[in-house]
Amino acid sequence: MRTTLAVITTGLLAAGMTLAASAQSKIDNELDQATQIMNELTGPQSTAGIPDAVLKDAKCVAVIPKMLKAGFVVGGQHGDGIATCKMADGRWSPPAPFSLTGASFGAQIGGEEQGYVMMVMNHEGLAALESGHFKVGAGVDAAAGPVGREASASGGWKASILSYSRAKGAYVGATLNGAELNQDKNATRELYGHEVPFSDILHGEAHTTEAAARQFVHTINHAVEQAGSGD
């Protein structure tokens, strides 16, 4: 009996460790993909990326590596993402996991995946993001972002949130109006070991040793520094 109980207990522990490792790998994968997207949009060869003017003035950056759209005519879309905000000392905060869900329109038979980036440009957008729960375009104006590293402050640049989409290797300005953002509490626990309020993370009051998390924040910080170096 004791032997049987020991075997069962060992099996349950192993299963739990496997699930935890799987969840952690998912978070690391999202962070790695978010880092890749930001490199593509802000790297030295990305002439069609986010304008330097937008990068310099952004208060937060939120990346959804894969936004899955499914349905026909009227469907749904969902994606998991990572956000970071510029803190009072100029550093960028640890990454805050979130999910984004909403309706989508048009023919999408079989499903379609796109990557999105949201640039939060003012205090209204910052306050909405820090709350860990808001609907894009509802009380917080959002617009498709201007494309091109040398693009001027036009095409909706004064909106609270500017968004970009990656589909089939190309980046374009896009909108996510109507999509609802919520803190991903499960991913937060996996990344930080316990529950942490979304605003606390974005204010730097959380710490993680994950290399993928540090690399994501480093990529954002480097992109913003490079954008400002041309002044």
C-alpha positions in Angstrom: 0.0 0.0 0.0 2.8 2.4 1.0 4.6 1.5 -2.2 1.5 2.2 -4.3 0.9 5.5 -2.6 4.6 6.5 -3.1 4.3 5.7 -6.8 1.1 7.7 -7.2 2.6 10.6 -5.3 5.7 10.6 -7.4 3.6 10.5 -10.5 1.5 13.4 -9.4 4.6 15.4 -8.6 6.2 14.6 -11.9 3.0 15.6 -13.7 2.9 18.9 -11.9 6.5 19.7 -12.7 5.8 18.9 -16.3 2.8 21.2 -16.5 4.8 24.0 -14.8 7.7 23.5 -17.2 5.3 23.5 -20.1 3.6 26.8 -18.9 7.0 28.4 -18.3 8.1 27.4 -21.8 5.0 29.0 -23.2 5.8 32.3 -21.5 9.4 32.1 -22.6 8.3 31.5 -26.2 5.9 34.5 -26.1 8.7 36.7 -24.8 11.1 35.4 -27.4 8.6 36.0 -30.2 7.8 39.5 -28.8 11.5 40.3 -28.8 11.8 39.1 -32.4 8.9 41.3 -33.6 10.4 44.4 -31.9 13.8 43.6 -33.5 12.1 43.4 -36.9 10.2 46.7 -36.3 13.1 48.7 -34.8 16.3 47.2 -36.1 18.7 49.1 -38.3 17.4 47.4 -41.5 13.7 48.0 -40.6 13.0 51.0 -42.8 9.3 50.2 -42.8 9.1 49.8 -39.0 7.9 52.0 -36.2 9.0 55.7 -36.7 11.7 56.9 -34.4 9.4 59.8 -33.4 6.9 57.2 -32.0 9.5 55.1 -30.2 11.0 58.2 -28.5 7.7 59.4 -27.1 6.1 56.0 -26.3 5.2 55.5 -22.6 4.5 51.8 -23.0 4.9 49.0 -25.6 2.6 46.0 -25.7 3.3 43.1 -28.1 0.9 40.3 -29.1 3.1 37.8 -31.1 0.2 35.8 -32.4 -3.4 37.1 -32.6 -5.6 34.2 -33.8 -8.6 35.1 -35.8 -11.3 32.5 -36.6 -14.8 32.4 -38.0 -16.6 33.6 -41.1 -17.8 37.1 -41.7 -18.1 37.8 -37.9 -15.6 35.9 -35.9 -13.4 36.2 -32.8 -9.8 37.0 -32.2 -7.6 36.2 -29.2 -3.9 36.6 -28.4 -1.6 36.6 -25.4 0.9 39.4 -25.1 3.6 41.2 -23.1 3.7 44.8 -22.0 6.4 47.1 -20.6 6.3 50.8 -19.6 8.9 53.5 -19.2 9.3 54.2 -15.5 10.1 57.5 -13.7 13.9 56.8 -13.8 13.8 56.2 -17.6 14.2 52.4 -17.3 11.6 50.1 -18.8 9.6 47.9 -16.5 9.6 44.1 -16.2 7.3 42.5 -18.7 3.6 42.2 -17.7 1.6 39.4 -19.4 -1.9 40.0 -20.7 -4.5 38.6 -23.0 -6.5 40.5 -25.8 -9.9 39.3 -27.0 -12.5 40.7 -29.3 -14.6 40.4 -32.4 -13.2 40.4 -35.9 -14.9 40.9 -39.3 -14.4 39.5 -42.8 -13.7 36.1 -44.3 -11.4 34.1 -42.0 -12.1 30.5 -42.9 -9.7 28.2 -41.2 -8.2 30.8 -38.9 -5.6 33.4 -39.4 -2.6 34.5 -37.3 -1.2 38.0 -37.0 1.2 39.7 -34.8 0.4 43.1 -33.3 2.2 45.9 -31.5 0.5 48.6 -29.5 2.4 51.8 -28.7 0.9 53.7 -25.7 1.6 57.4 -26.4 0.0 59.5 -23.5 -1.1 59.5 -19.9 -4.7 58.4 -20.8 -3.4 55.3 -22.5 -0.9 54.6 -19.7 -3.6 54.8 -17.1 -5.8 52.4 -19.1 -3.0 49.9 -19.5 -1.9 50.1 -15.9 -5.4 49.2 -14.8 -4.9 45.7 -16.3 -8.4 45.8 -17.9 -9.7 48.1 -20.6 -11.3 48.0 -24.1 -9.2 49.5 -26.9 -11.0 52.5 -28.4 -13.5 52.8 -25.6 -12.6 56.0 -23.7 -9.1 55.6 -24.9 -8.7 56.6 -28.6 -6.7 54.3 -30.8 -5.4 54.6 -34.4 -3.4 52.8 -37.0 0.2 53.8 -36.5 2.3 55.6 -39.2 4.8 53.2 -40.8 8.4 54.0 -41.7 11.4 54.8 -39.5 11.5 58.4 -40.8 7.7 58.9 -40.8 6.4 62.2 -39.4 4.0 62.7 -36.6 0.9 62.3 -38.8 -1.8 59.8 -39.5 -3.3 59.6 -36.0 0.0 60.0 -34.1 -1.8 62.0 -31.3 -4.0 59.0 -30.4 -3.5 57.4 -27.0 -2.6 54.1 -28.7 -1.0 53.5 -32.0 -1.0 49.9 -33.3 0.8 47.9 -35.9 0.1 44.5 -37.5 2.4 41.9 -39.0 0.9 39.6 -41.6 2.7 37.6 -44.3 6.0 39.2 -43.4 4.8 42.8 -43.9 4.1 45.5 -41.2 1.3 47.9 -41.6 -0.7 50.3 -39.4 -3.7 48.5 -37.9 -6.5 49.0 -35.4 -7.6 46.8 -32.6 -10.7 48.9 -31.6 -13.1 46.9 -29.5 -10.6 44.3 -28.3 -10.5 43.9 -24.5 -7.3 43.7 -22.7 -7.0 41.8 -19.4 -4.0 40.9 -17.2 -3.1 37.2 -17.7 -2.9 36.2 -14.0 -1.8 32.6 -14.8 1.1 33.8 -16.9 2.0 36.3 -14.2 2.2 33.6 -11.5 4.4 31.5 -13.8 6.7 34.4 -14.5 7.0 35.9 -11.0 6.1 32.9 -8.8 3.0 34.6 -7.3 0.2 37.0 -8.2 1.3 40.6 -8.8 -1.0 43.5 -9.7 -0.5 44.6 -13.3 0.3 48.2 -12.2 2.9 47.0 -9.8 4.8 45.1 -12.6 4.6 48.2 -14.8 6.0 50.3 -12.0 9.0 48.0 -11.5 7.7 46.4 -8.3 8.3 42.8 -9.5 11.4 40.8 -10.3 12.0 37.8 -12.5 15.2 35.9 -13.3 14.0 34.7 -16.7 16.5 35.5 -19.4 13.8 35.8 -22.0 12.1 38.5 -19.9 15.4 40.5 -19.5 16.1 40.2 -23.3 12.6 41.6 -24.2 13.1 44.6 -21.9 16.6 45.2 -23.2 15.4 45.1 -26.8 12.8 47.8 -26.0 15.3 49.9 -24.1 17.9 49.7 -26.9 15.4 50.6 -29.6 14.2 53.7 -27.8 17.8 54.8 -27.1 18.7 54.3 -30.7 15.7 56.3 -31.8 16.7 59.2 -29.6 20.4 59.1 -30.7 19.5 60.9 -33.9 18.4 64.0 -32.2 
